[in-house]
């Protein structure tokens, strides 16, 4: 499975890096680009076309403020696009969230929480797991480990409360 990550500004890297970490954990290949829907549309078009040629399965697009980037990516591909609304401005990402989630009919963009790059990558992994049994098993193990951690923490809390 191959994922393409694109962000509109270098200031987005600290959040979008969380998607990279998850993709690395699941051994999913990816490319990352900085391309602005408003300032460098030609670069964005070239990136999407190049990723299509590479066989990309999913795009993850992170953007703040007007957050046109995920929608523009969706207009350039028939592959799934996951939008990550980013905070960091006066509206703390609410403007980006509303911009990404309110796509016109027929142009879907899956949307995760504000600064939710980790969940965007996990959603991409889930999409890939639909047709990749190994990735599916890895994802199930990931979820089981999360649950196991909760059970262990609960046990610790229960023991502390006995004292």
Secondary structure, DSSP 4 states (H G I P E B T S, - for coil): -EEEEEES-GGGHHHHHHHHHHHHHTT-EEEEEE--TTT-HHHHHHHHHHHHHHT--EEEEEEETT--HHHHHHHH-SSEEEEEEE--STTTTHHHHHHHH-PPTT---EEE-TT-HHHHHHHHHHHHHTT-HHHHHHHHHHHHHHHHHHHHHHHHHHHHHH-
